[in-house]
Amino acid sequence: MSLVPLGKRPSSSAKSRNAAFLPTTRADMEARGWDQLDILIVTGDAYVDHPAFGPVLIARFLEGRGFKVGIIAQPKWDSPADLCRMGAPRLYVGIAAGNLDSMLNKLTAQKKTRGEDQYSPGGDTGHRPNRASIVYSNLVRQGMPGTPIVLGGIEASLRRIAHYDYWEDKVRRSILLDAKADLLVFGMGERPAWEIARRMDAGESIDALVDVRGTAHVKQNRRSWEPLLAEKSRFTTDGKLLVLPSYEDVLKSKEAFAKMSRLFQYETNPHNGRPLLQPHGDQAVYFNPPALPLSEGEMDGLYDLPFTRLPHPSYTDVIPAFETVKHSIVTMRGCFGGCTFCSITEHEGRVIQSRSEDSILREIRQLRRMDGFKGVLSDLGGPTANMYKMTCKDEKTESACRKLSCVHPGICENLVTDHAPLVQLMKKVREADGIKKVYIASGVRYDLAERSPEFIRELAKHHTGGQLSVAPEHSNNNVLEKMKKPPIASYERFAQAFCKASEEAGKDQYLVPYFITGHPGSTLTDTIELALYLKRQNLRPRQIQDFIPTPMSMAATMYYTGIDPLTMTPVYTARDLREKRMMKALLFWWDPQHWPLARDALSKAGRRDLIGRAPHCLVPPEYGVQHGFGMARPAGASPRAGMPQAGGNRWGAARPSKGRGK
């Protein structure tokens, strides 16, 4: 169900309910005595007034700095009317597709439409258009001619340079050009959004804002950008503007695409990243260096904003994503893991930005006052639960570093991996008034956890509800190298330590390991080895991630080009959708519904020796068909005859899990 339709006036009781939320209608504006908004935020997600919803966080942040901010969630896109219901804002319209890229939100790895949109009421699909950032920008230009448009959110971040689009199977140009917006904010947008608003409020035009960190703008012709090639930048010590291979170059050359990807990745440290320029024909997109990370006090300020932590009262259906996070606490943002398949680093950055204990405990007191809260925190974490307050040993080293990961190929000697602040926080949170149980459902980086036996003991004894999600992703170390994940031995050591800690705590607990199939570098043979590994460990995964090349990730570059951009060497990638399905079927070695496709995979790989009933085999032969070493199904035999029964050891759970680890 959508928000109050255009022109419909809410009752007085509805007005009082709406007062705690940002305005969504003209009536809400009038109730505040406003004739015009300063800033309008448009989002492809439902309006949930919670800090986990990025566009809403930006809206509340700007409101907290004195601006009149309204929000329009999931507007109809058949005409501009719904989006324009509060009129043109005085300063600008901020547009975001939502918490997910709109194409990833809609389509699976097999390019099929998803059955649910977790960011929409009732999980219903069809509430947002494909390429929502572009569609919403077009609507603003139609309905509010001349109003400045600022793109933001993860869709804009991950599509800011020329990029490979998996769902179209083509290279697309920067989304800034396709949306025809005035500015694009990339990364976490608090600083740039505020600077844009502040400077425009002081009288500067949007065209003058060409030097805001964390933003990109378009140079409209060669006369405007070619002279920049000789200019020095005030942001960096070497004073050089880095020119990326042009859109035309990466369109016709996969080597140029891989080079672009590598060059871009090394300029993501906000302390030393250079400004970038990428030509697109006569135009060029100019990227200022990334915005500086937030301090602890600034992070605390975000979560002190007056969020209701509720969906807008006009919704009658539940919003699944809200149900997941409503009783959770975010402790930090960012990730220095550098996994090639993950988009967190590209959007949130490598610098860990953590909140103080006091801020987290204040939010817990707010949660205690919420209806329906029964003292159970569903999660205490962030992108990675155990990176809280981890940082480089000194600012000078961090400012100069250009490494893409602090933990690969090994943990950097300059990284402070002390878990003591997190362990102390865990103790304080579970001892807070009104708290009965605190779970850690965010991903645990097990190579870091190995360094803190105390953290593992606390995790097992107090913060695991029978299952803990972790993500070894694969067993083959060559594949893990392409993922920039630690060797499987690291996972095994963590699993043993967690098992021991659970036993010492008198608890029967399981790890729920997650795996990716079809990742660049992984062959059908590698996947068979992984399936055999799972069977040896009696691991029966319920959720397998079929690799999706998300825009701008290093793994997407490998998928499209067949080149590892860091080494410029060839890398195998499964591009055929059926081959990808076969890989996934192999990891469901225990599930009869996947046996036919798994048999096809084994036959294709020349491993028919693994089809049979012997202990070393992965799947039984097809019933009624002789395979020489197999046998026809006896009359009345169970289709699972000879297969292990449902269950799990301490490295694999027999029950499904809701979340996914890192």
Stockholm file with secondary structure:
# STOCKHOLM 1.0

chainA/1-662         MSLVPLGKRPSSSAKSRNAAFLPTTRADMEARGWDQLDILIVTGDAYVDHPAFGPVLIARFLEGRGFKVGIIAQPKWDSPADLCRMGAPRLYVGIAAGNLDSMLNKLTAQKKTRGEDQYSPGGDTGHRPNRASIVYSNLVRQGMPGTPIVLGGIEASLRRIAHYDYWEDKVRRSILLDAKADLLVFGMGERPAWEIARRMDAGESIDALVDVRGTAHVKQNRRSWEPLLAEKSRFTTDGKLLVLPSYEDVLKSKEAFAKMSRLFQYETNPHNGRPLLQPHGDQAVYFNPPALPLSEGEMDGLYDLPFTRLPHPSYTDVIPAFETVKHSIVTMRGCFGGCTFCSITEHEGRVIQSRSEDSILREIRQLRRMDGFKGVLSDLGGPTANMYKMTCKDEKTESACRKLSCVHPGICENLVTDHAPLVQLMKKVREADGIKKVYIASGVRYDLAERSPEFIRELAKHHTGGQLSVAPEHSNNNVLEKMKKPPIASYERFAQAFCKASEEAGKDQYLVPYFITGHPGSTLTDTIELALYLKRQNLRPRQIQDFIPTPMSMAATMYYTGIDPLTMTPVYTARDLREKRMMKALLFWWDPQHWPLARDALSKAGRRDLIGRAPHCLVPPEYGVQHGFGMARPAGASPRAGMPQAGGNRWGAARPSKGRGK
#=GR chainA/1-662 SS CCSSCTTCCCCHHHHHHHTTSCCCSHHHHHHTTCSSCSEEEEESSCCEESTTSHHHHHHHHHHTTTCCEEEEESCCSSSSTTTTTTCCCSSEEEEECCSSCHHHHHBCTTSCBCSCCTTSGGGCSCSSCTTHHHHHHHHHHHHSTTCCEEECHHHHHHTSSSEEETTTTEEECCHHHHHTCSEEECSSCHHHHHHHHHHHHTTCCGGGCCCCTTEEEEECSHHHHGGGGGCCCSSSSSCCCEECCCHHHHHHCHHHHHHHHHHHHTTCCTTTCCCEEEEETTEEEEECCCCCCCCHHHHHHHHTSCCCCEECTTCCSCCHHHHHHTTEEECEECCCCCCTTCCHHHHHCSSCEECCHHHHHHHHHHHHTSTTCCSEESEEESSSGGGTTCEESCHHHHHHCCCSCSSSSSCCTTEECCCHHHHHHHHHHHTSTTCCEECCCSCCCHHHHTTCHHHHHHHHHHSCSSEEEEEEECSCHHHHHHHTCCCHHHHHHHHHHHHHHHHHTTCCCEEEEEEEESCTTCCHHHHHHHHHHHHHTTCCCSCEEECCCCTTCHHHHHHHHSEETTTTEECCCCCCHHHHHHHHHHHTTTCGGGHHHHHHHHHHTTCGGGBSSSTTCSBCCCTTCCCSSSCCCCTTCCTTTTSCCSCCCTTSCSSCCSCCCC
#=GC SS_cons         CCSSCTTCCCCHHHHHHHTTSCCCSHHHHHHTTCSSCSEEEEESSCCEESTTSHHHHHHHHHHTTTCCEEEEESCCSSSSTTTTTTCCCSSEEEEECCSSCHHHHHBCTTSCBCSCCTTSGGGCSCSSCTTHHHHHHHHHHHHSTTCCEEECHHHHHHTSSSEEETTTTEEECCHHHHHTCSEEECSSCHHHHHHHHHHHHTTCCGGGCCCCTTEEEEECSHHHHGGGGGCCCSSSSSCCCEECCCHHHHHHCHHHHHHHHHHHHTTCCTTTCCCEEEEETTEEEEECCCCCCCCHHHHHHHHTSCCCCEECTTCCSCCHHHHHHTTEEECEECCCCCCTTCCHHHHHCSSCEECCHHHHHHHHHHHHTSTTCCSEESEEESSSGGGTTCEESCHHHHHHCCCSCSSSSSCCTTEECCCHHHHHHHHHHHTSTTCCEECCCSCCCHHHHTTCHHHHHHHHHHSCSSEEEEEEECSCHHHHHHHTCCCHHHHHHHHHHHHHHHHHTTCCCEEEEEEEESCTTCCHHHHHHHHHHHHHTTCCCSCEEECCCCTTCHHHHHHHHSEETTTTEECCCCCCHHHHHHHHHHHTTTCGGGHHHHHHHHHHTTCGGGBSSSTTCSBCCCTTCCCSSSCCCCTTCCTTTTSCCSCCCTTSCSSCCSCCCC
//
